[in-house]
Structures are given as C-alpha cells and as structure tokens.
Amino acid sequence: MQKNVVSQIALMVALLAGVAAVLMIFGSSMGLWEPITGFVASRTYNNVLGYIVVAVALVSLLVGFMIKTDTPKARGTGKSVVALFIGLGMLSPMLMGLIVEPVKYPPIHDITTNTETPPQFIFLTDSRIGAKNTLVYGGPEIAAQQLQAYPDIQPIMSELNTEAAFNKALDVAKAMGWAIVDQQPQTQRFEATARTPFFNFADDVVVVVTSVEQGSRIDLRSVSRIGRGDAGVNAKRIKEFSQRFAESL
C-alpha cells in the first residue's frame, strides 16, 4: 500500500516553523535574545516560513489525492491538513490585515494623563538598559498628537486620600505585573517597568498621586524604551490601569 511520505515531511516542516515562530515572539522572555532581535526576526521571517509551510502542505494534499487508495491515513490527509492550518495560523496576522483595515496609531511612544505637566521620572534615567528613547517629554507637539488619538485618557480622580490612593495604585501596578523599581510613600509616587506580552519590550511608567479638594488625583506616564511609535501599547496600559483602579474601589 502506498503512503504519502510527503505528508510526514509537511507536518515536520510545519512543526519546526511553528516552533521558530513562537521562539521569535517569546524568545526574549526566555532570555535568549533582546526584544528587538525577536521582533525584527519575526517581521523578516514569519511570513516567509508561513508561505513555505502552506506550499508544502498543499503539495502534500495533492500528492495524497494522487495515491490510489481509499484510506485517508495512507493519503496522509490528516497530517497535511494540520500542516496547512499551522501555516495559515502563522500567516493570520497578515491575512487579517488584508480583511480588516489596521488601526492607525500616531508615531508617538510617550503617553500621559497630564500633557500640560507630565509626571517626571526621577529614579529611571536615559541610561536605563536598552533604552533608545529619552525620558524628556516631547512637548506640545506630542501632546497634540496624543489628545487627538486618545482623547479619553484622563487623570484618575478618587475620593481616597493620597496615602490610600497611593497604596491602591501600587497594588494595581503589581497586579498588572509591573516591576516596581522605586517607590516614595512620602511623596506618593513610584516608578516601574512593564513588559509587553509579545517580544517582551520594556516600557517605563511613573505614577504620581496628588491631593485635591475632594480626595486625590492619580497621574500616569508610560514611555517605550525603543521605537518611534508604540502601536497604542502605552495608551492601552494606562486605560487598563485606570479601569482596574476604578474596579478595585
């Protein structure tokens, strides 16, 4: 009985390509390389690998149909289909971009709840590891782009006193997985580093709590270490923090 050996090869190629794709995304989190290395590799090779897997899987399916047998196992149909789905999965971000118009984000990487007087970093400096971007705020031009793109980012207003609000903000930051690198309870401020789930990029955050007439005000600022734009990551982080803070009251 003839067997579709190509289906076995297709599945092996698909599995190896899939492992490579996963490593490019999560390799930095595993300490294998710097985030930018995995990001560039993924941008360069992911689609190429996906096309190769799909092509090999289709050839495998064609070979299987040409085999004179009524046994699906001999045709290797299952292995070929699995390989095809792996390839399509690798190409899914590109395919989704063709179907759904991608969101256009402004070319900025410094987002804050206070564009007039942004919270300043004290502990973290421009010499932080792997940083290409400065912590010096870009001024009115950056503020204007943020206000146009993210008009809903606002300070958090709370009825808690500053001490309670500071502790609550610290708890929320820790729950979000931020690494607290400096905290000053006396002045109600702390600095932290957050990591993106994909590629493990580092973004730095400062949170400052101030007293207002009916409670406290919490301001945040989130800055990417590298990259001109951030694909909306810093804005999403601040919005998630604000939502979690509100839900925890």
Secondary structure, DSSP 8 states (H G I E B T S, - for coil): ----HHHHHHHHHHHHHHHHHHHHHHTTTTTSS-HHHHHHHHHHHHHHHHHHHHHHHHHHHHHHHHSS-S-HHHHTHHHHHHHHHHHHHHHHHHHHHHHS------S--EEES-SSS----SSS-TTSTT--S-SS---HHHHHHHHHH-TT---EEESS-HHHHHHHHHHHHHHTT-EEEEEETTTTEEEEEEE-TTTT-EEEEEEEEEEETTEEEEEEEEEESS-S--TTHHHHHHHHHHHHHHHT-
